[in-house]
Amino acid sequence: MPTQLHETVIAMFRERPALAAELLEGPLHAGVPSFNEARLSPGDLTDVAPAEYRADAVVTLSNQKRTVLAVVVEVQLKADARKRRSWPVYVATLHARLKCPVALLVVCPAQQVARWSAAPISIGPPGSVVTPVAVGPDQIPLVTDLTIARKSPELAVLSTLAHGGRTDPQPLFEALLTGLHVIDQEQADLYTDLVLTVLPAAARAYLEALMTTTAHQYQSDFARRNFSAGEARGEARGEAKAVLVVLDARGVTVSEEQRTLIADCTDQDQLETWLRRVGTAEKIQDLGDQFAG
C-alpha cells in the first residue's frame, strides 16, 4: 500500500522533473548531458508483454527538442527482490521506446535500503548488467543556501528529511521555509505535512517554533497559515480527548471504532455538540446519530 512518504517524494519529481537531474549531477556525479528542458513522461512501461510495469516517475531531459537522457525514478522504502527483476524491464523498455540513454534513479529514505538498491543487477552472460543510481540520506546534499532553496524547494525538502535530526538544524530549516515560501499553497502544505510527520520529535518542535516566532524573518503567510492549522488540530485533539475522558469517567461503554471516530474528529461544531451532551450521556448513542449503529 502506498505510504505518505512514498507518494509525497514521487510528487516532488512530478512537480519538478529537473530534480532528477539535480540529484544525478549533484551529489551522485552521474554525468548528466547538457539539457534545456526537463519534463515528466508517462510512467507506463508495459510493451507487448502481458505483465504491466509502471515506474513511479519517468523524467526526460531534452536539448533543442532532442531527448538526451531518460530517467526512471523509483522511490524505495524497503528491500524488495521483485523490484530488482522489474527495474531492468523499465530501463530496457524506455531505451527501446525513446532511443536514448536511460538512468535508473532510486531514492531511498533509509541508507541501508540505498546500499541494497545500488547493487548491480546481473541479467545474464556475457556481462549484461543494469546498475541503479541510488540516493539515500548520505547522498542528499545539506541545503542551507537560500538561493538553492528558492531554485529547488523539493531539494530543500529532501535535505530536511535526510538531515533534520542535526544538532543545529536552524540553517537547514531556514532554507526549507525559504523554499516553501516560493511554491503554491497546496504543494507547501503537502511537503510541510510530510516533514512534520517524519522529523524526530525534538526537531519537529524546533521547526514549529521557528515557523511561529513572530520576530522571525520567515514569519510569512505560509507559516502563519500552517501554525493556525496546527493550533486548530491541537484544539480539536484536546476537545476529543475531553469527550473520551468524560465518557470513561461516567462508565459509558465505547468501542474501539467509536473511540477512533471521536479521536479523529476535527469538526469543531461536532466536537462542541459532543461536549455539551457528554455530561449527561448514559450510553454512547446519547452523543448523536453517528453512534446509533
VMD Tcl script that draws the C-alpha trace (Angstrom):
set ca {
  {0.00 0.00 0.00}
  {1.43 3.43 -0.92}
  {2.52 5.49 2.08}
  {2.55 9.25 2.62}
  {6.34 9.29 2.38}
  {6.39 7.27 -0.84}
  {3.66 9.28 -2.54}
  {4.94 12.70 -1.48}
  {8.50 12.04 -2.67}
  {7.07 10.91 -6.03}
  {5.04 14.12 -6.12}
  {8.27 16.12 -5.81}
  {9.58 14.70 -9.08}
  {6.23 15.15 -10.78}
  {6.09 18.76 -9.62}
  {9.74 19.47 -10.50}
  {11.15 16.97 -13.05}
  {14.52 18.74 -13.03}
  {15.01 17.37 -9.51}
  {16.06 14.07 -11.11}
  {18.90 15.80 -12.96}
  {19.88 17.81 -9.88}
  {20.34 14.63 -7.87}
  {22.16 12.80 -10.64}
  {24.63 15.55 -11.47}
  {24.98 16.94 -7.95}
  {25.72 14.51 -5.11}
  {25.87 11.44 -7.37}
  {28.15 12.88 -10.09}
  {26.48 10.70 -12.70}
  {27.44 12.76 -15.74}
  {24.17 14.28 -16.95}
  {24.34 15.58 -20.54}
  {23.63 19.23 -21.25}
  {19.86 19.91 -21.41}
  {17.49 22.87 -21.52}
  {14.21 21.15 -20.65}
  {13.10 18.52 -18.14}
  {9.61 17.12 -18.38}
  {7.53 14.33 -16.93}
  {6.79 11.42 -19.26}
  {4.31 8.55 -18.99}
  {5.34 6.03 -16.35}
  {3.63 3.09 -18.03}
  {6.50 0.91 -19.26}
  {4.46 -2.05 -20.50}
  {5.38 -3.03 -24.03}
  {3.93 -6.12 -25.70}
  {4.33 -8.43 -22.70}
  {1.17 -9.28 -20.77}
  {2.52 -8.11 -17.40}
  {2.04 -4.44 -16.55}
  {5.08 -2.41 -15.48}
  {4.68 1.12 -14.13}
  {7.52 3.24 -12.77}
  {6.97 5.77 -10.01}
  {8.01 8.54 -12.39}
  {9.83 8.98 -15.70}
  {11.69 12.19 -16.49}
  {13.13 13.06 -19.89}
  {15.86 15.64 -20.41}
  {15.93 17.37 -23.78}
  {18.32 19.64 -25.60}
  {16.95 21.56 -28.58}
  {13.90 19.24 -28.59}
  {16.10 16.14 -28.76}
  {15.86 13.73 -25.81}
  {19.35 13.29 -24.41}
  {18.57 11.25 -21.29}
  {15.60 9.46 -19.76}
  {15.49 8.87 -16.02}
  {13.39 6.17 -14.39}
  {12.69 7.41 -10.85}
  {11.80 4.85 -8.20}
  {11.11 5.63 -4.53}
  {12.14 2.60 -2.49}
  {11.26 2.36 1.22}
  {12.49 -1.20 1.80}
  {14.35 -4.03 0.09}
  {12.11 -5.88 -2.36}
  {13.53 -8.60 -4.60}
  {10.66 -8.15 -7.08}
  {11.85 -4.64 -7.86}
  {15.27 -5.88 -8.90}
  {13.53 -8.02 -11.51}
  {11.29 -5.16 -12.69}
  {13.88 -2.38 -12.91}
  {15.77 -3.83 -15.89}
  {12.43 -4.06 -17.71}
  {11.83 -0.35 -17.08}
  {15.27 0.56 -18.40}
  {15.14 -1.67 -21.49}
  {11.59 -0.64 -22.46}
  {12.36 3.06 -22.12}
  {15.63 2.66 -24.02}
  {13.79 0.98 -26.91}
  {10.92 3.48 -26.86}
  {12.92 6.72 -26.70}
  {16.15 5.55 -28.35}
  {18.34 7.39 -25.86}
  {20.48 6.61 -22.78}
  {18.49 5.69 -19.66}
  {19.39 6.13 -15.99}
  {17.67 4.33 -13.13}
  {17.48 6.68 -10.12}
  {16.35 5.04 -6.86}
  {15.51 7.42 -4.00}
  {15.68 5.77 -0.56}
  {14.82 7.46 2.77}
  {16.97 4.84 4.55}
  {20.70 4.49 3.78}
  {20.53 0.73 4.29}
  {17.96 0.47 1.50}
  {20.11 2.73 -0.70}
  {23.03 0.34 -0.32}
  {20.78 -2.57 -1.27}
  {19.38 -0.69 -4.25}
  {22.79 0.32 -5.59}
  {23.97 -3.26 -6.20}
  {24.33 -4.04 -9.93}
  {21.61 -6.28 -11.36}
  {23.04 -9.06 -13.48}
  {20.74 -10.09 -16.32}
  {22.95 -12.86 -17.61}
  {26.18 -13.55 -19.51}
  {28.17 -12.09 -21.01}
  {28.09 -9.07 -18.70}
  {24.52 -7.82 -19.20}
  {24.13 -5.59 -16.14}
  {21.82 -2.78 -15.03}
  {23.33 -0.59 -12.31}
  {20.88 1.58 -10.35}
  {21.96 5.02 -9.20}
  {20.79 5.01 -5.58}
  {20.47 8.07 -3.36}
  {20.00 7.82 0.39}
  {20.35 10.32 3.23}
  {24.16 10.25 2.90}
  {23.94 11.30 -0.75}
  {21.33 14.06 -0.27}
  {23.15 17.42 -0.05}
  {22.77 19.57 3.04}
  {20.87 22.57 1.66}
  {21.41 25.70 3.77}
  {21.96 28.14 0.88}
  {18.76 30.18 0.49}
  {19.37 30.72 -3.23}
  {19.48 26.96 -3.82}
  {16.34 26.50 -1.70}
  {14.46 29.08 -3.79}
  {15.62 27.43 -7.01}
  {14.72 23.89 -5.89}
  {12.30 23.75 -2.95}
  {11.95 20.00 -3.41}
  {15.69 19.53 -2.89}
  {15.38 21.57 0.32}
  {12.58 19.25 1.45}
  {14.64 16.13 0.73}
  {17.56 17.75 2.55}
  {15.39 18.35 5.61}
  {14.11 14.78 5.59}
  {17.68 13.48 5.40}
  {19.42 15.84 7.81}
  {16.67 17.27 10.05}
  {17.98 15.46 13.12}
  {21.21 17.51 13.21}
  {22.30 19.16 16.45}
  {21.86 22.64 14.93}
  {19.13 22.40 12.29}
  {18.27 26.12 12.11}
  {20.18 26.92 8.86}
  {18.60 23.84 7.28}
  {15.11 24.81 8.44}
  {15.55 28.41 7.31}
  {16.40 27.15 3.83}
  {13.35 24.86 3.92}
  {10.99 27.70 4.84}
  {12.54 29.91 2.16}
  {11.92 27.23 -0.45}
  {8.35 26.56 0.70}
  {7.58 30.26 0.52}
  {8.04 30.36 -3.27}
  {5.72 27.46 -4.20}
  {1.95 27.28 -4.21}
  {-0.01 26.65 -1.04}
  {-1.13 23.12 -1.87}
  {2.40 21.89 -2.52}
  {3.77 23.73 0.52}
  {1.12 22.15 2.74}
  {1.85 18.69 1.33}
  {5.59 18.99 1.93}
  {5.16 20.55 5.38}
  {2.86 17.76 6.49}
  {5.42 15.16 5.40}
  {8.35 16.94 7.07}
  {6.49 17.32 10.37}
  {5.48 13.67 10.24}
  {8.98 12.32 9.53}
  {11.16 14.58 11.71}
  {12.17 13.39 15.20}
  {10.09 14.97 17.97}
  {12.76 17.46 19.07}
  {13.48 18.62 15.53}
  {9.77 18.91 14.79}
  {9.28 21.13 17.85}
  {12.26 23.26 16.78}
  {10.83 23.73 13.29}
  {7.35 24.55 14.58}
  {8.85 27.15 16.94}
  {10.85 28.66 14.08}
  {7.74 28.87 11.90}
  {5.66 30.58 14.57}
  {8.08 33.08 16.13}
  {6.65 36.50 15.26}
  {10.09 38.15 15.24}
  {11.48 35.64 12.76}
  {12.09 36.86 9.22}
  {10.29 33.82 7.75}
  {7.04 34.61 9.55}
  {5.15 34.57 6.25}
  {1.55 33.96 5.29}
  {2.60 30.35 4.72}
  {3.98 29.96 8.25}
  {1.02 31.70 9.88}
  {-1.38 29.53 7.87}
  {0.33 26.32 8.95}
  {0.61 27.46 12.56}
  {-3.08 28.32 12.64}
  {-3.87 24.92 11.19}
  {-1.68 23.32 13.82}
  {-3.42 25.23 16.60}
  {-6.80 24.12 15.27}
  {-5.70 20.49 15.11}
  {-4.34 20.73 18.65}
  {-7.56 22.25 19.94}
  {-9.60 19.55 18.23}
  {-7.43 16.81 19.73}
  {-7.89 18.35 23.18}
  {-11.67 18.51 22.86}
  {-11.86 14.95 21.53}
  {-9.73 13.75 24.44}
  {-12.06 15.59 26.86}
  {-15.09 13.80 25.40}
  {-13.41 10.42 25.83}
  {-12.26 11.20 29.39}
  {-15.80 12.15 30.46}
  {-17.26 9.06 28.80}
  {-14.77 6.88 30.68}
  {-15.48 8.68 33.95}
  {-19.22 8.10 33.52}
  {-18.65 4.42 32.79}
  {-20.06 4.63 29.27}
  {-19.08 1.71 27.05}
  {-17.17 2.90 23.97}
  {-16.00 0.53 21.25}
  {-12.60 0.94 19.59}
  {-14.29 2.05 16.37}
  {-16.32 4.70 18.25}
  {-13.25 5.82 20.18}
  {-11.35 6.28 16.91}
  {-14.25 8.22 15.40}
  {-14.15 10.68 18.30}
  {-10.35 10.93 18.46}
  {-10.03 11.61 14.71}
  {-12.78 14.23 14.56}
  {-11.60 17.74 13.55}
  {-15.04 19.33 13.12}
  {-15.21 21.96 15.87}
  {-19.02 22.24 15.76}
  {-19.38 18.47 16.12}
  {-16.91 18.34 18.98}
  {-18.72 21.13 20.82}
  {-22.01 19.28 20.38}
  {-20.49 16.14 21.90}
  {-19.01 18.16 24.78}
  {-22.45 19.61 25.59}
  {-24.06 16.18 25.59}
  {-21.37 14.06 27.22}
  {-22.04 15.37 30.73}
  {-25.44 13.69 30.83}
  {-24.77 10.77 28.48}
  {-25.64 7.34 29.85}
  {-24.76 5.50 26.65}
  {-22.68 6.36 23.62}
  {-25.77 6.80 21.45}
  {-26.72 9.83 23.57}
  {-23.98 11.81 21.83}
  {-25.68 11.71 18.43}
  {-26.83 9.80 15.39}
  {-23.25 8.88 14.43}
  {-23.32 6.25 17.19}
  {-26.78 4.85 16.52}
  {-25.45 1.74 14.75}
}
mol new
graphics top color blue
foreach p $ca { graphics top sphere $p radius 0.5 }
foreach p [lrange $ca 0 end-1] q [lrange $ca 1 end] { graphics top cylinder $p $q radius 0.2 }
display resetview
